[in-house]
Amino acid sequence: MPTTPARSRRRNPGREQLRPQRTKPKRRLPPEVLSHDEVQALLAACSKRWTGVRNRAMIAVLYRSGLRITEALSLHAKDLDATAGTVRVLHGKGNRSRTVGMDPGGFAMVAAWIEKRAALGIDPNQRGPLLCLRDGSRIESSYIRTLLPRLARIAGIRKRVHAHGLRHTHAAELRAEGIEVGIISKQLGHASIATTAVYLDHIQPLRVVEVVRARAWSSGRQYEPAALLRDSVGSGVNAAK
């Protein structure tokens, strides 16, 4: 009786070529929140030219309203109301619109840029983007990615400085001031409060730090910090004698 040869698995080179190769995920660096003094130094690092006035307005919008960089670069002058203290985002993430708040200090820097724009004759009808180039056209986000690290070097800031880091700083300051998570969620334009809770715990884990800092050492004398300090001081006195 003839034997049937075992069926061999044939490899299809064409199929292997069509199979997508897995790319190695990019390493995500932890967020670095700027201090108030560091933000002030960043603003002071802007030039005295008209571009410096514009860049200070841009930093103010990112830092004091927490907008994403694409949202900030899409703003028009009509989207800001200094009297009401509002900034209107027409096309946020997921094409969702929202209205957020900004303080008078932030609006003052924006007003200085609007005045400078008018003096330079940039976009007199104000139909173009608020933060623009000399010809009134839109600024590309790639320019901001280059600008902020350069200003950070001038200011002597050793942290990574980028547009989303200013958004992190805005959210962290609101959290530190005791603002409700629901309000922060609406300000940032998150789809849910749960997203904001995870976001805040990632950039500013205040509750974790608060709990761990409140822990006390055990009362055993051998490893109690106060006892160790007394022992070290005492040994130093004896050595001096």
C-alpha positions as CSV (number, residue, x, y, z in Angstrom):
1,M,0.0,0.0,0.0
2,P,1.6,3.3,-1.1
3,T,2.3,5.8,1.7
4,T,1.0,9.4,1.3
5,P,3.8,11.9,1.9
6,A,3.3,14.2,4.8
7,R,1.9,17.5,3.9
8,S,4.5,20.2,4.2
9,R,3.7,23.8,5.1
10,R,4.7,26.0,2.3
11,R,5.8,29.5,3.1
12,N,4.3,32.3,1.1
13,P,6.9,35.0,0.8
14,G,4.3,37.5,-0.5
15,R,2.2,37.0,2.6
16,E,5.2,37.7,4.9
17,Q,5.9,40.9,3.0
18,L,2.3,42.1,3.4
19,R,2.4,41.5,7.1
20,P,3.0,44.8,8.9
21,Q,6.1,45.0,11.0
22,R,5.6,46.0,14.6
23,T,7.3,49.3,15.4
24,K,9.0,49.7,18.7
25,P,6.9,52.0,20.9
26,K,8.5,55.4,21.6
27,R,9.7,55.9,25.1
28,R,7.4,58.4,26.9
29,L,9.3,60.7,29.2
30,P,7.6,61.8,32.4
31,P,6.0,65.2,32.4
32,E,7.9,68.1,34.0
33,V,5.8,70.8,35.5
34,L,7.3,74.3,35.5
35,S,7.4,76.5,38.6
36,H,6.0,80.0,38.6
37,D,9.5,81.5,38.5
38,E,10.5,79.3,35.5
39,V,7.5,80.5,33.5
40,Q,8.4,84.1,34.3
41,A,12.0,83.4,33.2
42,L,10.6,81.9,30.0
43,L,8.5,85.0,29.3
44,A,11.5,87.2,30.0
45,A,13.6,85.3,27.5
46,C,11.4,86.4,24.6
47,S,13.0,89.0,22.4
48,K,12.2,92.7,22.5
49,R,11.1,92.6,18.8
50,W,7.6,92.1,17.6
51,T,8.1,88.3,17.5
52,G,8.8,88.5,21.3
53,V,5.5,90.2,21.9
54,R,3.7,87.5,20.0
55,N,5.6,84.7,21.6
56,R,4.8,86.0,25.1
57,A,1.1,86.1,24.1
58,M,1.4,82.5,22.9
59,I,3.0,81.3,26.1
60,A,0.4,83.2,28.2
61,V,-2.4,81.5,26.3
62,L,-0.9,78.0,26.7
63,Y,0.0,78.6,30.4
64,R,-3.0,80.5,31.6
65,S,-5.8,78.7,29.7
66,G,-4.3,75.2,29.3
67,L,-5.1,75.0,25.6
68,R,-3.5,72.4,23.3
69,I,-1.0,73.8,20.9
70,T,-3.2,73.2,17.9
71,E,-6.1,74.9,19.7
72,A,-4.0,77.9,20.5
73,L,-2.7,78.3,17.0
74,S,-6.3,78.1,15.6
75,L,-7.6,81.0,17.7
76,H,-8.9,84.2,16.1
77,A,-9.1,87.5,17.8
78,K,-12.9,87.2,18.0
79,D,-12.6,84.0,20.0
80,L,-11.2,85.9,23.0
81,D,-13.4,88.1,25.2
82,A,-11.3,89.9,27.9
83,T,-14.3,91.5,29.5
84,A,-16.0,88.1,30.1
85,G,-12.6,86.4,30.6
86,T,-13.4,83.7,28.1
87,V,-11.5,81.9,25.3
88,R,-13.7,80.0,22.8
89,V,-12.3,76.9,21.2
90,L,-14.3,76.0,18.1
91,H,-12.5,72.8,17.0
92,G,-10.9,71.0,20.0
93,K,-9.9,67.4,20.2
94,G,-12.5,65.2,18.6
95,N,-13.8,68.3,16.9
96,R,-15.5,69.3,20.2
97,S,-16.0,73.0,21.0
98,R,-15.8,74.5,24.4
99,T,-15.4,77.8,26.2
100,V,-12.6,78.1,28.8
101,G,-11.5,80.9,31.2
102,M,-8.3,83.0,31.3
103,D,-7.2,85.5,33.9
104,P,-6.6,89.3,33.3
105,G,-2.9,88.8,33.3
106,G,-3.0,86.4,30.4
107,F,-5.4,88.7,28.5
108,A,-3.0,91.7,29.1
109,M,-0.3,89.9,27.1
110,V,-2.7,89.0,24.4
111,A,-3.8,92.6,24.2
112,A,-0.2,93.8,23.8
113,W,0.2,91.5,20.8
114,I,-3.1,92.6,19.2
115,E,-1.9,96.2,19.6
116,K,1.5,95.4,18.0
117,R,-0.3,93.5,15.2
118,A,-2.3,96.6,14.4
119,A,0.7,98.8,14.5
120,L,2.5,96.6,12.0
121,G,-0.5,96.4,9.7
122,I,-0.8,92.6,10.1
123,D,-4.2,91.3,9.1
124,P,-6.1,94.5,9.6
125,N,-9.5,92.8,9.1
126,Q,-8.5,90.2,11.8
127,R,-9.8,87.3,9.6
128,G,-6.6,85.3,10.1
129,P,-5.2,83.4,13.1
130,L,-4.4,85.5,16.2
131,L,-0.9,84.1,16.6
132,C,0.5,84.5,13.1
133,L,3.6,85.3,11.0
134,R,4.5,88.7,9.6
135,D,2.3,88.1,6.5
136,G,-0.7,87.1,8.7
137,S,-0.5,83.4,7.9
138,R,-0.7,80.6,10.5
139,I,2.3,79.5,12.6
140,E,3.2,75.8,12.3
141,S,3.5,73.7,15.5
142,S,7.0,72.7,14.4
143,Y,8.1,76.3,15.0
144,I,6.8,76.1,18.6
145,R,8.6,72.8,19.2
146,T,11.9,74.6,18.2
147,L,11.1,77.9,19.9
148,L,10.3,76.8,23.5
149,P,13.5,74.7,24.1
150,R,15.5,77.6,22.7
151,L,13.9,80.1,25.1
152,A,14.4,77.6,27.9
153,R,18.1,77.5,27.3
154,I,18.2,81.3,27.3
155,A,16.3,81.4,30.6
156,G,18.5,78.7,32.1
157,I,15.7,76.2,32.6
158,R,17.1,72.7,32.8
159,K,13.7,71.0,32.4
160,R,12.2,69.9,29.1
161,V,10.0,72.8,28.0
162,H,7.3,72.2,25.4
163,A,3.8,73.4,24.6
164,H,2.1,70.4,26.3
165,G,4.3,71.0,29.4
166,L,2.7,74.4,29.8
167,R,-0.7,72.7,29.7
168,H,0.6,70.3,32.4
169,T,1.7,73.3,34.4
170,H,-1.7,74.9,34.1
171,A,-3.5,71.8,35.3
172,A,-1.1,71.2,38.1
173,E,-1.5,74.7,39.4
174,L,-5.3,74.4,39.3
175,R,-5.1,71.1,41.2
176,A,-2.7,72.7,43.8
177,E,-5.2,75.6,44.3
178,G,-7.9,73.1,45.2
179,I,-10.0,73.5,42.1
180,E,-12.5,70.7,41.6
181,V,-11.6,68.0,39.1
182,G,-14.8,68.5,37.2
183,I,-13.9,72.2,36.5
184,I,-10.4,71.2,35.5
185,S,-11.8,68.6,33.2
186,K,-14.0,71.2,31.4
187,Q,-11.1,73.6,31.2
188,L,-8.8,71.0,29.6
189,G,-11.5,69.7,27.2
190,H,-11.4,66.1,28.4
191,A,-14.2,63.8,27.4
192,S,-14.7,62.5,31.0
193,I,-13.7,63.4,34.5
194,A,-12.0,59.9,34.8
195,T,-9.6,61.0,32.1
196,T,-8.8,64.1,34.0
197,A,-8.3,62.2,37.3
198,V,-5.7,59.9,35.6
199,Y,-4.1,62.9,33.9
200,L,-3.8,64.9,37.2
201,D,-2.4,61.9,39.1
202,H,0.2,61.4,36.4
203,I,1.4,65.0,36.4
204,Q,0.8,66.0,40.0
205,P,0.3,63.1,42.4
206,L,-0.4,65.4,45.3
207,R,-2.4,62.9,47.3
208,V,0.3,60.2,47.0
209,V,3.0,62.7,48.2
210,E,0.8,64.0,51.0
211,V,0.1,60.5,52.4
212,V,3.7,59.3,52.2
213,R,5.2,62.5,53.6
214,A,2.9,62.2,56.7
215,R,4.3,58.8,57.6
216,A,6.3,58.6,60.8
217,W,9.3,56.5,61.7
218,S,8.8,53.7,64.3
219,S,9.4,54.6,67.9
220,G,12.3,52.2,68.2
221,R,15.3,54.2,69.3
222,Q,18.0,52.5,67.2
223,Y,16.5,53.6,63.9
224,E,14.7,56.7,64.9
225,P,16.0,59.7,63.0
226,A,16.0,62.0,66.0
227,A,18.0,59.4,68.0
228,L,20.5,59.0,65.2
229,L,20.9,62.7,65.0
230,R,21.5,62.9,68.8
231,D,24.0,60.0,68.6
232,S,25.9,61.7,65.8
233,V,26.1,65.0,67.6
234,G,27.1,63.3,70.8
235,S,29.9,61.4,69.2
236,G,31.2,64.6,67.6
237,V,31.3,66.3,71.0
238,N,33.2,63.3,72.6
239,A,35.7,63.3,69.8
240,A,36.3,67.0,70.3
241,K,37.1,66.4,74.0
